[in-house]
Amino acid sequence: MISKHSKGSDSSNSSWGKFERISKIIQLVIMIAGIVTLVYIPYEIRLARNEIGKNTFEVLWKIDSRLDEDKNNKISFAIFHHKPVITNKITEDDLDAYLTDLTSINDAKRRGLISIDDIYEWFYDDVINSYENPEVKDHIAKIREDDPEYYDSLDELYKDIKQYRRPKAVGAGSNLSF
């Protein structure tokens, strides 16, 4: 004989069964969402890295393009070949513009747009040769008579490049010697 009490128990078991099924469905949905997330996150990270790499390259390319412009290119050529920088075609204002373009390299580094490794790879010769050039040093010293902090960013960039030690290559071909 079935009592009312046992009938109520069946009703609560039925409710409990529905709750368990709903709970399992929710767990399944959470698990699927977790799997999708685990698959999707590395993809998003790759996209973000590619975007950062693209932005870095654009910044490097813009600075390099500025340094390759006509007067900047002539200044760089004169510095590299130990020729006079200030001539009848290149003025002190042109040299200031060139040095300002060099300081923009450090500004981009400070903002995290490019790394010291990027700078070393792309601009090492430009920065070192310019900073160590006697005519450029005299020009900077003359400007600093009025403003002692002028081109501090260039000083910082020079020191960073001189202190930087490039990591050794790892992988195929890294142990090659000639």
Secondary structure, 3 states (H helix, E strand, C coil): CCCHHHHHHHHHHHHHHHHHHHHHHHHHHHHHHHHHHHHHHHHHHHHHHHHHHHHHHHHHHHHHHHHCCHHHHHHHHHHHCCCCCCCCCCCHHHHHHHHHHHHHHHHHHHCCCCCHHHHHHHHHHHHHHHHHCHHHHHHHHHHHCCCCCCCHHHHHHHHHHHHCCCCCCCCCCCCCCC
